């Protein structure tokens, strides 16, 4: 990466970078000389110079009633970055708190493939841990475990390590009863005909994730909404409390 591109990457505009680099070469000059040498419009040069002066890396003085500009030592750029980093470190907790407060805005995210399923499963544990919740509500279909056999067992172990209990509703079948039995911090209820479903749904924190493997592709949809997740949780518990174990 060349010097001009590097300056732009750390926050300079392209005109500021050109102005500063040219000033380093000529040591000092008028706005006219800088505009011509840096090959930028003169009006733009004044704006770039003023911005660089505010950053403390360009100075100006009058000589024979003409304003001249000079470049400060490049080490001043490093000093500026260090100061910004210190300010960011100080304000970061407040920014993160604000992010949590504004995360109530509804959002929908779609993830595809097996990698998307893994990302969605990771989001379940990350969200429960972040929100300090210990219950996961899952209406599951065995296909999810079939798609990620090794990873799913590791994921269950991580869930158990977090102390998260799963309340689970699964379709009534011999396979379901063999796989989804009570234990492993898991409470299971079985959904009879004609109410069988062919996708999976997990309700966690203020989110719901839907897993589908039966429409020609694998996809996961994460819906984030406190209002909607609470409504689905209530419907889930209504069914869970009335289904046989």
C-alpha positions in Angstrom: 0.0 0.0 0.0 1.4 3.4 -1.0 1.8 6.4 1.4 -1.2 8.3 0.0 -3.5 5.3 0.4 -2.2 4.6 3.9 -3.1 8.2 5.0 -6.6 7.8 3.5 -7.0 4.5 5.4 -6.3 6.1 8.8 -8.8 8.9 8.2 -7.4 11.6 5.9 -9.5 12.7 3.0 -7.7 12.3 -0.4 -7.1 16.0 -0.7 -5.8 16.3 2.9 -3.4 13.5 2.2 -2.2 15.1 -1.1 -1.8 18.4 0.6 0.2 17.1 3.6 2.5 14.9 1.5 3.3 17.8 -0.8 4.0 20.1 2.1 6.4 17.5 3.5 8.3 17.7 0.2 8.5 21.5 -0.2 8.6 22.3 3.6 6.5 25.4 3.2 4.4 27.1 0.5 1.4 29.3 -0.3 -2.0 27.9 -1.0 -1.5 28.6 -4.7 1.8 26.7 -4.7 0.3 23.8 -2.8 -2.8 23.6 -5.0 -0.6 23.5 -8.1 1.9 21.0 -6.7 -0.7 18.7 -5.2 -2.9 18.9 -8.2 -6.1 19.8 -6.4 -8.5 22.8 -6.8 -7.4 25.9 -4.9 -10.7 26.3 -3.1 -10.4 22.6 -2.0 -6.8 23.3 -0.9 -7.9 25.9 1.6 -10.5 23.5 3.1 -7.8 20.8 3.4 -5.3 23.2 5.0 -7.8 24.4 7.5 -8.7 20.8 8.5 -5.0 19.9 8.8 -4.4 22.9 10.9 -7.1 21.8 13.3 -5.5 18.4 13.5 -2.2 20.1 14.5 -0.1 18.7 11.6 0.0 21.9 9.5 0.9 25.4 10.7 0.6 28.8 9.0 2.3 32.2 9.2 2.4 35.5 7.4 5.4 36.6 5.4 5.2 39.9 3.4 1.4 39.8 3.9 1.2 36.4 2.2 0.1 33.3 4.2 2.5 30.4 4.1 1.8 26.9 5.3 4.2 24.3 6.6 4.0 20.6 7.6 4.5 19.5 11.2 6.6 16.4 12.0 4.7 13.2 10.9 5.1 11.9 14.5 2.2 14.3 15.3 -0.1 11.9 13.3 0.8 9.1 15.7 0.1 11.3 18.7 -3.3 12.3 17.3 -4.2 8.6 16.8 -3.1 7.7 20.3 -5.3 10.5 21.7 -8.2 9.4 19.7 -7.7 5.8 20.9 -7.7 7.0 24.5 -10.9 9.0 24.0 -12.5 6.0 22.3 -11.5 3.6 25.1 -13.1 6.1 27.6 -16.4 6.4 25.7 -16.7 2.8 24.5 -18.7 1.5 27.5 -21.3 4.3 27.0 -21.5 3.4 23.2 -22.0 -0.3 24.0 -24.7 0.5 26.5 -26.4 2.7 23.9 -26.2 -0.2 21.4 -27.9 -2.5 23.8 -30.7 0.0 24.4 -31.3 0.5 20.7 -31.2 -3.2 19.9 -34.9 -3.4 20.6 -35.6 -2.2 17.0 -37.1 -5.2 15.1 -34.8 -6.8 12.6 -34.7 -9.9 10.4 -31.6 -11.8 9.2 -31.4 -14.7 6.8 -28.5 -17.1 6.8 -28.0 -19.9 4.3 -26.3 -23.3 4.3 -24.8 -25.4 7.1 -22.5 -22.5 8.0 -25.5 -20.3 8.5 -27.1 -22.8 10.7 -24.0 -22.9 12.9 -23.9 -19.1 13.1 -27.6 -19.1 14.1 -27.0 -21.8 16.8 -24.0 -19.8 18.1 -26.2 -16.7 18.3 -28.6 -18.6 20.5 -26.0 -19.2 23.2 -24.3 -15.8 22.8 -27.7 -14.0 23.2 -28.7 -16.1 26.2 -25.3 -15.5 27.9 -25.4 -11.8 27.1 -29.0 -11.4 28.5 -28.3 -13.7 31.5 -31.3 -16.0 30.6 -31.3 -19.7 31.4 -34.2 -21.1 29.4 -34.4 -21.9 25.7 -37.8 -22.7 24.1 -37.4 -25.0 21.1 -39.9 -26.5 18.7 -37.5 -28.9 17.0 -37.3 -31.3 14.1 -34.6 -34.0 14.0 -33.3 -32.7 10.6 -31.3 -29.9 12.4 -29.3 -32.5 14.3 -28.9 -34.6 11.2 -27.4 -31.6 9.3 -24.8 -30.9 12.0 -24.3 -34.2 13.9 -20.9 -33.5 15.5 -21.4 -29.8 15.9 -24.9 -30.2 17.5 -23.6 -32.5 20.3 -20.8 -29.9 21.0 -23.4 -27.2 21.0 -25.5 -29.1 23.5 -22.5 -29.4 25.8 -21.9 -25.7 25.6 -25.6 -25.0 26.4 -25.3 -27.3 29.4 -22.1 -25.6 30.6 -24.0 -22.3 30.5 -26.7 -23.8 32.7 -29.4 -23.3 30.1 -32.5 -25.5 30.3 -34.3 -26.3 27.1 -38.1 -26.7 27.0 -38.6 -28.7 23.8 -41.6 -29.7 21.7 -40.9 -32.3 19.0 -43.0 -34.2 16.5 -44.3 -37.5 17.9 -42.3 -40.4 16.3 -40.0 -43.2 17.4 -37.0 -41.3 16.1 -37.9 -38.2 18.1 -38.4 -40.2 21.3 -35.1 -41.9 20.7 -33.2 -38.7 20.2 -35.0 -36.1 22.3 -35.4 -37.8 25.7 -35.5 -36.1 29.1 -32.2 -35.1 30.6 -29.2 -33.0 29.5 -31.0 -30.0 31.0 -33.9 -30.7 28.7 -37.7 -31.0 29.2 -39.5 -32.7 26.3 -43.1 -32.7 25.0 -44.4 -34.5 21.9 -46.7 -33.0 19.3 -49.2 -35.5 17.9 -50.9 -35.8 14.5 -52.3 -33.7 12.8 -50.1 -30.9 14.2 -46.7 -32.2 13.0 -44.3 -29.6 11.7 -41.3 -29.9 9.4 -39.1 -27.0 10.5 -37.5 -26.0 13.8 -38.0 -22.8 15.9 -36.0 -21.6 18.9 -37.1 -18.8 21.1 -34.3 -17.1 23.1 -34.1 -13.8 24.7 -35.7 -11.3 22.4 -35.2 -13.4 19.3 -36.6 -16.3 17.4 -34.7 -18.4 14.8 -36.4 -20.6 12.3 -34.5 -23.5 10.7 -35.7 -25.0 7.4 -34.1 -27.9 5.5 -37.0 -29.0 3.4 -37.5 -26.5 0.6 -34.6 -27.4 -1.7 -32.1 -25.4 0.5 -30.9 -24.9 4.0 -31.7 -21.6 5.6 -32.0 -20.0 9.0 -34.0 -16.8 9.7 -33.3 -14.8 12.9 -36.1 -12.4 13.9 -35.3 -9.9 16.7 -38.3 -8.3 18.4 -39.1 -8.3 22.1 -42.9 -8.1 21.3 -43.0 -10.9 18.7 -40.6 -13.2 20.7 -42.7 -12.8 23.8 -45.9 -13.6 21.9 -44.4 -16.8 20.4 -43.0 -17.8 23.9 -46.5 -17.5 25.4 -48.0 -19.7 22.6 -45.2 -22.2 23.1 -45.8 -22.4 26.8 -49.5 -22.8 26.3 -48.8 -25.9 24.1 -45.9 -27.2 26.2 -48.0 -27.3 29.4 -50.8 -29.3 27.7 -48.7 -31.8 25.7 -47.7 -35.3 27.0 -44.2 -36.0 27.9 
